[in-house]
Amino acid sequence: MVDIDEIEKNYLDSISAVLSLEELEKVRVRGLGKKGEITTLMKSIGSMSEDERRIKAPKLNYLKSKVIEELDKKKTLITEENINKKIMSEWLDVSRPSRPSKVGKIHPISQVTEEVITIFSALGFSVAEGPQIESDWYNFDALNIPPEHPARQEFDTFYVNSSTNSGIPPNVLRTHTSPVQIRHMEKKEGVPCRIIVPGKVFRSDYDQTHTPMFNQLEGLAIDKDLTMSHLKWTLEEFCRTFFEVDGVELRFRSSHFPFTEPSAEVDIRCSWEDGTLKLGQGNSWLEILGSGMVHPKVLTACNVDPNSYQGFAFGMGMDRLAMLKYGIPDLRGFFDGDVRWVDHFGFDPLNRLSIHSGFR
């Protein structure tokens, strides 16, 4: 005769003794599986006599319920213990300092571009942009550059092939950002204006101080009463702020550009002591940019009346400015993509630029 109380005791003791979910599953299958001991007893209820069923059925139902209840409790207990063990094994002291993470640097060209834009914005200039692939007219003709000028030769300019026998002059990779000035003045409300045009330009040249692609910024101011004095003051204010030299001294040397008349190269006073360049002092001069009054033919090409409007323009290489201000010896390093170079010459991205707080 089956002793239900003894069966209950055996299963409860077995459940209490297991230490893992695998062992617990074996106990469950032994008692409640398809061919388990408790399952078999439950199936036998149907073959019992009425008197026997009245006595044993409640006990068997209680046995089954009790074993299931204890199995669930044990499963929950083992699962919690496993979680706690895992937590303790993976415990991390959140109060400890974290490992230092490497922070990227801002490229010198990006830094200098933002500095220059900040300065000229304070002087009332806005930023203008245009395409890098230009037509022959915008890049040369509208700027009063004659057909025989050396800048229009293939050894100096990258030409983009046009359709065969189309009769249309080929496009070029712009050799300066001046075409954007033409596009701006062509607009219905293009003048008066004060704009700067930063961007990439392309020329067929490559050595320590020249690359086929470099960064340039040009400025243009057009109004009815602008003179060379306004140009001189604007460039002096820019150089004083950018190079952080209060007593900056500039020299304007007469020069020639097809798109300005008169034209001037601008030099800054400097000295070389022990191979170190110092700006704003000494007896030497260093060329930093070109400038001049906009040629009347350029205004006419943009449908601007040169008898009513006049203005000045200037252009500078952003790469050269970065080299001068931050002591970068070789222009080619700007484009090598060497992370070590950027890490050495780059700038902290958390430092915000301000003409009041300085640029360092």
Secondary structure as UniProt FT lines:
FT   HELIX           4..17
FT   HELIX           21..32
FT   TURN            34..35
FT   HELIX           37..43
FT   HELIX           44..47
FT   HELIX           50..89
FT   TURN            94..95
FT   HELIX           108..122
FT   TURN            123..124
FT   STRAND          126..127
FT   STRAND          133..134
FT   HELIX           136..139
FT   HELIX           141..143
FT   TURN            147..148
FT   HELIX           150..152
FT   TURN            154..156
FT   STRAND          159..160
FT   TURN            164..165
FT   STRAND          171..173
FT   HELIX           178..186
FT   TURN            188..189
FT   STRAND          193..202
FT   TURN            208..209
FT   STRAND          213..223
FT   HELIX           228..242
FT   TURN            243..244
FT   TURN            246..247
FT   STRAND          250..257
FT   TURN            258..259
FT   STRAND          260..273
FT   TURN            274..275
FT   STRAND          276..279
FT   STRAND          284..294
FT   HELIX           296..301
FT   TURN            302..303
FT   TURN            306..308
FT   STRAND          310..317
FT   HELIX           318..326
FT   HELIX           331..335
FT   HELIX           339..345
FT   TURN            349..350
FT   TURN            355..357
//
